Amino acid sequence: MGWREVLGALWRRRLVILSGLLLTSGLAYAGWTIVPPTYQAEGTILLLPSKSTVSQGGHNPFLNLDSLSAPAALVIARLDGETERSRLKEIAPTADYTVETDPTMRGPTILVTVSDRTATSTLTALNNMLDTATEILQDIQVEQNVPTDAAIGSMRLTVDTKATRSSSDTIRAVVAIIVAGVVVTVVSAVTIDAGLNRRRVRRNRPVQDEGSPEPVVPDDDLEELVTPHLSESGPRLARTDF
């Protein structure tokens, strides 16, 4: 079926197209209201060298950050583990988060990004995860019996005080509904048009009257069809070469 036939079928079944588009619009609106927007907030933690390291390096902690990349990776690995994710689900069932080193900064900076359905729950979950990161850093060092003056510290570098609204999930759901609705509507219209055309062709096809007699073949013609051709001197015999 070419494009002209498809366009013709769509025009002939424009009521089907209109009904399908109205139904698709209703489903898209329902998707917009059912799929809620999400809120997102970020916070960063900077690891600081121990007091003993600072005293040896000129009393400026920011001059000795290069050696703290490994401890930051340990904190990230534990914070990203299943244990901490399960713990967050108990506190905020709909919240989710990512944790990584901040790609926009150099040094041992841990970036925590939290998303949830409301702004309040997002900020609450963010602060909880930042506190958890600090506790993990302390626990790792306690497990290794690190002396107090050699313990690595931390500080909150940046923390969002207002969550950012994001409608990306809602938009994706609405677009998917619209695309599916349009495809189903077009296919339905073309299929209905093809079925109706076949029915009309069968209806207009001439039908033989049941009361009319069947054509009769004359006896002479029937005998000529059945009886072998005979010559005047008898039947022709096939020639056989020996």
C-alpha positions in Angstrom: 0.0 0.0 0.0 1.5 3.3 -1.1 1.3 6.7 0.6 -1.6 7.8 -1.5 -3.6 4.8 -0.5 -2.7 5.3 3.2 -3.7 9.0 3.1 -6.9 8.1 1.3 -7.7 5.5 4.0 -7.0 8.0 6.7 -9.3 10.6 5.1 -12.1 8.1 4.7 -11.8 7.0 8.3 -11.3 10.5 9.7 -13.9 9.7 12.4 -11.7 6.9 13.6 -8.7 9.2 13.6 -10.5 11.8 15.5 -11.7 9.3 18.1 -8.2 7.9 18.5 -6.6 11.3 18.9 -9.2 12.3 21.5 -8.5 9.1 23.4 -4.8 9.6 23.1 -5.1 13.2 24.5 -7.0 11.9 27.5 -4.4 9.2 28.2 -1.6 11.8 27.9 -3.3 14.1 30.4 -3.8 11.1 32.7 -0.1 10.3 32.4 0.8 13.9 33.1 -1.2 13.8 36.4 -0.3 10.2 37.4 3.5 10.4 36.9 4.6 13.0 39.4 7.6 15.3 38.9 10.8 14.7 40.8 12.9 17.0 42.9 16.7 16.9 43.1 19.3 18.3 45.4 23.1 18.0 45.7 25.7 18.3 48.4 29.5 17.9 48.5 31.8 16.8 51.2 35.5 17.6 51.2 37.9 15.3 53.0 40.6 17.1 55.1 44.1 15.8 56.1 44.8 14.7 59.7 46.1 17.2 62.3 49.5 15.5 62.3 49.8 15.9 58.5 48.6 19.6 58.7 51.2 20.4 61.4 54.0 19.0 59.2 52.8 20.8 56.1 52.6 24.4 57.2 49.3 24.3 59.1 47.2 24.7 56.0 44.9 21.6 55.4 44.1 22.6 51.8 47.8 22.2 50.8 47.7 18.4 51.6 44.6 17.1 49.8 46.3 15.1 47.1 46.8 12.0 49.3 43.1 11.7 50.2 41.7 10.4 46.9 41.9 6.8 48.2 39.9 7.4 51.4 37.3 9.3 49.4 36.9 6.3 47.1 36.4 4.0 50.2 33.7 6.3 51.5 32.0 6.3 48.1 32.1 2.6 47.8 30.5 2.0 51.2 27.9 4.7 50.7 26.9 3.3 47.4 26.6 -0.2 48.8 23.4 -2.2 49.3 23.4 -1.7 53.1 23.2 2.1 52.9 20.6 2.0 50.1 18.4 -0.3 52.1 18.7 1.9 55.1 17.7 5.0 53.1 14.6 3.1 51.7 13.4 2.6 55.3 13.7 6.3 55.9 12.6 7.6 52.5 11.0 4.8 50.4 10.7 6.9 47.2 14.1 8.5 47.4 17.1 7.6 45.3 20.6 8.9 45.2 24.0 8.8 43.4 27.4 9.3 45.0 30.6 10.0 43.1 33.7 12.1 43.2 32.8 15.6 42.0 33.9 15.8 38.3 34.0 19.6 38.4 36.6 19.8 41.2 40.0 18.4 41.9 40.7 16.7 45.2 38.9 14.4 47.5 35.4 15.8 47.0 32.4 13.5 47.4 29.3 14.5 45.5 25.9 13.2 46.7 22.8 13.8 44.5 19.4 12.9 45.9 16.0 12.8 44.1 12.5 12.3 45.5 8.9 13.1 44.9 8.7 16.2 47.2 11.1 19.0 47.9 11.0 18.5 51.6 11.8 14.7 51.5 14.6 15.4 49.0 16.4 17.8 51.3 15.8 15.5 54.3 17.3 12.6 52.5 20.2 14.7 51.2 21.2 15.8 54.7 20.8 12.2 56.0 23.2 10.9 53.3 25.8 13.6 54.0 25.7 12.7 57.7 26.1 9.1 56.8 29.1 9.8 54.6 30.8 11.5 57.6 29.9 8.6 59.9 31.3 6.1 57.3 34.6 8.0 57.2 34.9 7.9 61.0 33.9 4.2 61.2 36.5 3.2 58.6 39.2 4.8 60.7 38.0 3.4 64.0 38.0 -0.1 62.5 41.7 0.4 61.7 42.5 1.9 65.1 43.7 5.1 63.6 45.0 7.5 66.3 42.9 10.7 66.8 45.7 13.1 65.7 46.1 11.0 62.5 42.4 10.7 61.7 41.1 12.2 58.4 38.5 14.9 58.8 35.7 16.2 56.6 33.6 19.3 56.0 30.5 20.1 54.0 31.6 22.1 51.1 28.2 22.8 49.4 24.7 21.8 50.3 21.5 22.8 48.4 19.0 24.5 50.5 16.3 24.3 47.8 15.4 21.3 45.7 15.1 21.7 42.0 12.0 20.4 40.3 12.5 18.1 37.3 9.7 16.9 35.0 11.8 14.7 32.7 10.1 11.5 33.8 6.7 13.0 33.3 7.6 14.3 29.9 9.0 10.9 28.8 5.8 9.2 29.9 3.6 11.6 28.1 5.6 11.4 24.9 5.5 7.6 25.0 1.7 7.7 25.4 1.3 10.1 22.5 3.5 8.1 20.1 1.8 4.8 21.0 -1.6 6.4 20.6 -0.9 7.9 17.2 0.6 4.6 15.9 -2.4 2.5 17.1 -4.9 5.1 15.7 -3.3 5.1 12.3 -3.0 1.3 12.1 -6.6 0.9 13.3 -7.9 3.3 10.7 -6.0 1.7 7.8 -7.1 -1.8 8.9 -10.7 -0.8 9.3 -10.7 0.8 5.8 -9.2 -2.3 4.2 -11.7 -4.6 5.8 -14.7 -2.4 4.7 -13.3 -2.2 1.2 -13.1 -6.0 1.0 -16.6 -6.3 2.3 -17.9 -3.8 -0.3 -16.2 -5.7 -3.1 -17.8 -9.0 -2.1 -21.2 -7.3 -1.8 -20.9 -5.9 -5.4 -19.7 -9.1 -6.9 -22.4 -10.6 -9.2 -24.0 -13.8 -7.8 -25.5 -16.6 -10.0 -29.3 -17.0 -9.5 -30.0 -20.3 -7.7 -33.1 -20.9 -9.9 -31.3 -20.6 -13.2 -30.4 -24.0 -14.9 -26.8 -25.0 -15.3 -25.5 -24.9 -18.8 -26.0 -28.3 -20.6 -23.5 -29.6 -23.0 -25.1 -31.1 -26.2 -24.8 -34.9 -26.7 -22.9 -34.4 -30.0 -20.4 -32.1 -28.4 -20.1 -34.5 -25.4 -19.5 -37.5 -27.7 -17.0 -35.5 -29.6 -15.2 -34.7 -26.4 -15.2 -38.3 -25.1 -14.9 -40.5 -28.3 -11.5 -40.7 -29.9 -11.2 -39.1 -33.3 -11.8 -41.8 -36.0 -10.8 -41.6 -39.6 -12.9 -43.1 -42.4 -10.9 -46.2 -42.6 -11.0 -46.8 -38.8 -9.1 -45.6 -35.8 -5.7 -44.2 -36.3 -3.0 -46.4 -34.9 0.1 -44.9 -33.4 3.2 -45.7 -35.5 5.8 -47.8 -33.8 9.3 -48.0 -35.0 10.9 -51.3 -34.4 
